[in-house]
Structure formats: structure tokens, C-alpha cells
Amino acid sequence: MGLCTNFIPARGKINVSQLTEDWETGEYRVFTLDGEAVETKQFMHGGTPLRIKLGVNSMKLGSFIIDRHLPYHFCLNHSMLAEHIKEICLWKDIELIEP
């Protein structure tokens, strides 16, 4: 279990992001996607459930994540950050990964 369990995060705008290294080149890359956290009930014990509406098909997103060898843990931020993250990637010459 992580540090925070058995609570339901707030609803509203949310960003799913991840800073990782490319498994072949070792260069940094950033995955980012904005969405909306929707009402969620505690449907599991020992975890932090959250349902998120994203603007992409879930099957395509899953394939996208697998095809690009992204780890399966992502950072959730309660804000729309994709545009800010894109700008930082541009300044720092970091690969931006978007579905």
C-alpha cells in the first residue's frame, strides 16, 4: 500500500502525467493527459479509487501505454497541467508523449 489509502480524491479537473526515461536511449520523456475526475465511491479496500473521464478511448490508451513501454504508475494532479508541461518539455528539449 502507498502512503495514502482508503480515501476518495476530489472531483474536478485533473492531469495524468509521468516523467520517465526511454528504455532504449535513456533520455527523459514526459507523458501527459488532461481529464476530469468524476464522482467515485469506495469500491475497494486498501486503495484510493478514482474514476477519470479522458478524451481518448481507454483501449487505445492502454495500447498506447504498452507500445511505448510506459510504467503503470502515474502522477495525478488536481489541475489542467498539460499545456504547462508541454511548454517545459519544449524549453528543456524533453520528449513529450501524448496519446
VMD Tcl script that draws the C-alpha trace (Angstrom):
set ca {
  {0.00 0.00 0.00}
  {1.05 3.56 -0.61}
  {1.16 6.40 1.87}
  {-2.44 7.49 1.25}
  {-5.14 4.84 1.13}
  {-8.85 4.46 1.74}
  {-9.92 7.95 0.76}
  {-11.64 9.33 -2.31}
  {-9.83 12.21 -4.10}
  {-11.73 15.39 -5.01}
  {-13.74 15.68 -8.22}
  {-12.82 18.16 -10.94}
  {-10.10 18.89 -13.44}
  {-7.18 16.52 -13.31}
  {-3.91 15.81 -15.10}
  {-2.37 12.39 -15.52}
  {1.37 12.65 -16.08}
  {4.63 10.78 -15.79}
  {8.32 11.60 -16.12}
  {10.33 8.57 -17.15}
  {13.36 7.52 -19.15}
  {13.19 5.98 -22.60}
  {14.14 2.32 -22.16}
  {16.37 2.36 -25.26}
  {18.04 5.79 -25.23}
  {17.95 6.66 -21.51}
  {16.66 10.14 -22.42}
  {13.93 11.75 -20.33}
  {10.38 11.78 -21.67}
  {7.08 13.03 -20.29}
  {3.59 11.58 -20.70}
  {0.69 13.98 -20.05}
  {-3.08 13.92 -20.47}
  {-5.78 16.16 -19.01}
  {-9.16 14.83 -17.89}
  {-11.85 15.12 -15.26}
  {-12.18 13.21 -12.00}
  {-15.81 12.16 -11.57}
  {-17.76 11.04 -8.52}
  {-16.33 7.80 -7.19}
  {-17.49 5.51 -4.40}
  {-15.09 3.48 -2.26}
  {-15.25 0.23 -4.27}
  {-12.08 -1.39 -2.96}
  {-10.35 -1.75 0.37}
  {-6.72 -0.77 0.75}
  {-6.59 1.64 -2.13}
  {-7.53 5.05 -3.42}
  {-10.20 4.68 -6.10}
  {-10.70 7.38 -8.70}
  {-12.72 7.35 -11.90}
  {-11.42 9.69 -14.58}
  {-13.04 10.79 -17.83}
  {-10.41 11.22 -20.52}
  {-10.80 12.46 -24.06}
  {-9.39 9.23 -25.52}
  {-10.65 5.67 -25.92}
  {-9.49 3.50 -22.99}
  {-8.48 0.55 -25.20}
  {-6.41 2.82 -27.45}
  {-4.87 4.48 -24.40}
  {-3.92 1.10 -22.94}
  {-2.28 0.06 -26.20}
  {-0.52 3.44 -26.39}
  {0.94 2.97 -22.89}
  {2.05 -0.61 -23.59}
  {3.52 0.19 -27.04}
  {5.65 2.99 -25.57}
  {6.81 0.91 -22.59}
  {5.44 3.37 -20.03}
  {5.45 2.20 -16.40}
  {1.98 1.68 -14.95}
  {2.10 4.25 -12.12}
  {1.14 7.83 -12.98}
  {1.05 11.10 -11.08}
  {-2.42 12.63 -10.63}
  {-2.60 16.41 -10.25}
  {-5.82 18.28 -9.49}
  {-5.38 20.84 -12.23}
  {-5.16 21.01 -16.01}
  {-1.38 20.98 -16.47}
  {-0.83 19.57 -19.97}
  {-0.16 22.97 -21.59}
  {2.37 23.89 -18.88}
  {4.07 20.50 -19.16}
  {4.27 20.87 -22.97}
  {5.97 24.25 -22.56}
  {8.55 22.89 -20.09}
  {9.31 20.00 -22.46}
  {9.88 22.49 -25.27}
  {12.25 24.61 -23.15}
  {14.20 21.62 -21.84}
  {14.17 19.60 -25.09}
  {12.40 16.67 -23.41}
  {10.36 14.22 -25.50}
  {6.63 14.79 -25.00}
  {4.38 11.73 -25.20}
  {0.68 12.33 -25.81}
  {-1.98 9.84 -26.92}
}
mol new
graphics top color blue
foreach p $ca { graphics top sphere $p radius 0.5 }
foreach p [lrange $ca 0 end-1] q [lrange $ca 1 end] { graphics top cylinder $p $q radius 0.2 }
display resetview
